[in-house]
Amino acid sequence: MNVVGNAVLIVVDIQGGGAEVPAPGTGIPHMPGRGERAPRQRRLVDRARERGVPVVWIQEVHKPNLVDIGRELDGSEGPHCVEGRPETELAAGLRPRPDEFHIRKRRYSAFFGTELEIVLKAYKAGTVILIGGLTDVCVHYTAVDAHQHDYRVRVVTDCVAGSTREAHDAALRAIHYLQRDALVEQADVLGWLATAPANPEVALADRTHLAARPA
């Protein structure tokens, strides 16, 4: 995998606790296979932390009165990612550490109206690695905005999922149209992480954090 400059792993909207299907009433279908993707996603997060690659967490959240949902109900989706509902929380087994940025957004793109650009500049990022969902909505729009902000984009195709397989595949084709090297697999990222120079201070902090976890 080709990485230019510093890389940042962006975890996009992996929400819903341990549920395999979306909450009733959201109108948002999901590709099957969440149970198979979750271990791959967790492994990437763990390995990135070990090698000192920053992890940034994105979570879509809306107020219960939906005053901040804008035009998101004009399409196929019903009310979704409502503050306080269990399905809005980040997925089980994927949680930010205190030293990691956790960005809540009100629109599909993780760049729109958020501090993500400030965070990426702080990390002097040149490449963003995206995992999460939905491939055809929040991942796609985040990838497009990253492209327009001149970042190299790497979407981990077996660690993202769309509303349907057809929509997932179409979104990946659209992302590839923008950047020919954008589509990678988990094995590609793990291979790069295995040879990327580790940040000793971050790796030490990670080991300290793991040692402090309850048994």
Secondary structure, 3 states (H helix, E strand, C coil): CCCCCEEEEEEECCECCCCCCCCCCCCCCCCCCHHHHHHHHHHHHHHHHHCCCCEEEEEECECCCCCCCCCCCCCCCCCCCECCCHHHCECCCCCCCCCCCEEEECCCCCCCCCCHHHHHHHCCEEEEEEEEECHHHHHHHHHHHHHHCCCEEEEEEEEEECCCHHHHHHHHHHHHHHCCCCEECHHHHHHHHHHCCCCHHHHHHHHHHHHHCCC
